Amino acid sequence: MEGGDQGKAWKRSLSRSSSNSFKLRSPSLNSVRLRRIFDMFDKSNDGMLTADELSQALSILGLEADPSEIDSMISSYVKPGNPGLTFEDFEALHQSLNNAFFADDNENAALTEQDSQESDLSEAFKVFDEDGDGFISAKELQVVLGKLGFPEGREIDRVELMISSVDRNRDGRVDFFEFKDMMRNVMVRSG
């Protein structure tokens, strides 16, 4: 299967996924954030992302994909002699998927950078807002952090402290506007 055909096959596969809270649609995803994703997926910490690691990561995010399909998809990006994708290979795969998924999407093409960032933040918020009520509770944050392998996912006290540090109206939950402010502060400090 050629790169474009693989992207279309994945688009069909992912669109049939049971989760619509995570989409590969981040045209403004910068190299720093993509590196963080790569590092989180690279469970062996060897600088290589194998098909198995990618399959596990997608599964954790609720995106079930056939391992042989993943292997076929990434094989054209893996350099000979390597057991998996280097970060540069992963970056090329991401760009290819982005082009395959959204090249014909006129709505996304019309988005300004600010609209795109707002959309990215909204999608990220939906990942944490598991019940879709418009708020992130401490329990929801704990579940997602646990799925991602963060130690905070095992300690509700630390999660509640994280929530209270950004909960401006003190209702014990984080709404989208509080989340957006928090993420903008995080992006400014890390950028």
C-alpha positions as CSV (number, residue, x, y, z in Angstrom):
1,M,0.0,0.0,0.0
2,E,1.4,3.4,-0.9
3,G,1.6,6.2,1.7
4,G,-1.6,8.0,0.6
5,D,-3.6,4.8,0.4
6,Q,-2.3,3.8,3.9
7,G,-3.5,7.2,5.3
8,K,-6.9,6.7,3.7
9,A,-7.2,3.2,5.2
10,W,-6.2,4.6,8.6
11,K,-8.7,7.4,8.2
12,R,-11.5,4.9,7.6
13,S,-10.2,2.7,10.5
14,L,-9.9,5.6,13.0
15,S,-13.3,7.1,11.9
16,R,-14.9,3.8,12.9
17,S,-13.3,4.0,16.3
18,S,-15.5,4.0,19.4
19,S,-13.8,7.2,20.7
20,N,-14.3,10.5,19.0
21,S,-12.4,12.4,21.7
22,F,-9.0,12.0,20.2
23,K,-8.4,12.9,16.6
24,L,-5.2,13.2,14.6
25,R,-6.1,16.7,13.4
26,S,-3.6,19.1,14.8
27,P,-2.2,21.2,12.0
28,S,-0.5,23.5,14.5
29,L,1.1,20.6,16.5
30,N,4.6,21.8,16.9
31,S,7.8,19.7,17.1
32,V,8.0,20.1,20.9
33,R,4.5,18.7,21.5
34,L,5.0,16.0,18.9
35,R,8.3,15.0,20.7
36,R,6.4,14.7,24.0
37,I,3.9,12.4,22.3
38,F,6.7,10.3,20.8
39,D,8.4,10.1,24.2
40,M,5.2,9.0,26.0
41,F,4.6,6.3,23.3
42,D,8.2,5.0,23.5
43,K,7.7,2.9,26.6
44,S,11.1,1.2,26.2
45,N,12.8,4.7,26.2
46,D,15.2,3.5,23.4
47,G,14.4,6.4,21.0
48,M,12.5,4.0,18.7
49,L,8.8,3.7,18.4
50,T,7.8,0.1,17.4
51,A,4.6,-1.0,15.9
52,D,3.7,-2.7,19.2
53,E,4.3,0.5,21.2
54,L,2.2,2.5,18.8
55,S,-0.5,-0.1,18.9
56,Q,-0.5,0.0,22.7
57,A,-0.6,3.7,22.8
58,L,-3.5,3.9,20.3
59,S,-5.4,1.3,22.3
60,I,-4.9,3.2,25.6
61,L,-6.4,6.2,23.8
62,G,-9.4,4.1,22.7
63,L,-8.3,3.8,19.1
64,E,-8.3,0.2,18.3
65,A,-6.2,-0.7,15.2
66,D,-5.1,-4.0,13.8
67,P,-1.4,-4.5,14.6
68,S,-0.7,-5.8,11.1
69,E,-2.3,-2.6,9.7
70,I,-0.1,-0.5,12.0
71,D,3.0,-2.5,11.0
72,S,2.2,-2.1,7.3
73,M,1.5,1.6,7.8
74,I,4.8,2.5,9.5
75,S,7.1,0.1,7.6
76,S,7.7,2.6,4.8
77,Y,8.9,5.1,7.4
78,V,11.2,2.8,9.3
79,K,14.8,3.1,8.1
80,P,16.5,-0.2,7.1
81,G,18.1,-1.9,10.1
82,N,16.0,0.0,12.7
83,P,13.4,-1.9,14.8
84,G,11.0,1.1,14.7
85,L,10.5,4.7,14.0
86,T,13.0,7.3,15.1
87,F,11.5,10.7,16.1
88,E,12.3,12.1,12.6
89,D,10.5,9.1,11.1
90,F,7.5,9.6,13.5
91,E,7.4,13.3,12.5
92,A,7.3,12.3,8.8
93,L,4.5,9.8,9.5
94,H,2.6,12.5,11.4
95,Q,2.9,14.9,8.5
96,S,1.8,12.3,6.0
97,L,-1.2,11.4,8.1
98,N,-2.1,15.0,8.6
99,N,-1.9,15.5,4.8
100,A,-3.9,12.4,4.1
101,F,-6.6,13.2,6.6
102,F,-7.0,16.9,6.1
103,A,-5.6,17.9,2.6
104,D,-9.2,18.2,1.3
105,D,-10.7,19.7,4.4
106,N,-11.6,23.2,3.3
107,E,-13.0,24.1,6.7
108,N,-9.6,23.4,8.4
109,A,-7.8,25.3,5.6
110,A,-9.8,28.4,6.5
111,L,-8.9,28.3,10.2
112,T,-6.6,31.0,11.4
113,E,-3.8,30.1,13.8
114,Q,-5.9,31.2,16.8
115,D,-8.9,29.2,15.7
116,S,-6.7,26.2,15.1
117,Q,-5.2,26.5,18.7
118,E,-8.7,26.9,20.1
119,S,-9.8,23.8,18.2
120,D,-6.7,21.9,19.4
121,L,-7.5,22.9,23.0
122,S,-11.1,21.8,22.7
123,E,-10.0,18.4,21.4
124,A,-7.5,18.0,24.3
125,F,-10.3,19.0,26.8
126,K,-12.5,16.3,25.4
127,V,-9.9,13.7,26.1
128,F,-10.0,14.6,29.8
129,D,-13.8,15.3,30.0
130,E,-14.6,11.6,29.7
131,D,-18.3,11.9,30.6
132,G,-18.8,14.9,28.2
133,D,-20.4,17.1,30.9
134,G,-18.2,20.1,30.0
135,F,-16.1,19.8,33.1
136,I,-12.9,17.9,34.2
137,S,-13.3,16.3,37.6
138,A,-10.5,15.1,39.7
139,K,-11.6,11.5,39.0
140,E,-11.6,12.1,35.2
141,L,-8.1,13.6,35.4
142,Q,-6.9,10.7,37.6
143,V,-8.2,8.2,35.1
144,V,-6.5,9.8,32.1
145,L,-3.2,10.4,33.9
146,G,-3.3,6.7,35.0
147,K,-3.9,5.6,31.4
148,L,-0.9,7.7,30.3
149,G,1.2,6.1,33.0
150,F,1.8,9.2,35.1
151,P,2.3,8.5,38.9
152,E,-0.3,11.1,39.7
153,G,-2.9,8.7,38.3
154,R,-2.5,6.6,41.5
155,E,-2.8,9.5,44.0
156,I,-6.2,11.3,44.1
157,D,-4.8,13.9,46.6
158,R,-2.2,15.1,44.1
159,V,-4.9,15.2,41.3
160,E,-7.2,17.2,43.5
161,L,-4.3,19.6,44.2
162,M,-3.8,19.9,40.4
163,I,-7.5,20.7,39.9
164,S,-7.6,23.3,42.7
165,S,-4.5,25.1,41.3
166,V,-6.5,26.1,38.2
167,D,-10.1,26.0,39.5
168,R,-10.8,29.8,39.6
169,N,-14.4,29.6,40.6
170,R,-13.7,26.9,43.3
171,D,-16.4,24.5,42.2
172,G,-14.0,21.5,42.4
173,R,-14.0,21.0,38.6
174,V,-12.1,22.5,35.6
175,D,-14.3,24.1,32.9
176,F,-13.0,24.7,29.4
177,F,-12.0,28.3,30.1
178,E,-10.0,27.3,33.1
179,F,-8.4,24.5,31.1
180,K,-7.6,26.9,28.2
181,D,-5.9,29.4,30.6
182,M,-3.9,26.6,32.2
183,M,-2.8,25.2,28.8
184,R,-1.8,28.6,27.5
185,N,0.4,29.2,30.6
186,V,1.9,25.7,30.1
187,M,2.6,26.3,26.4
188,V,4.1,29.8,27.1
189,R,6.5,28.4,29.7
190,S,7.6,25.4,27.6
191,G,7.8,27.3,24.3
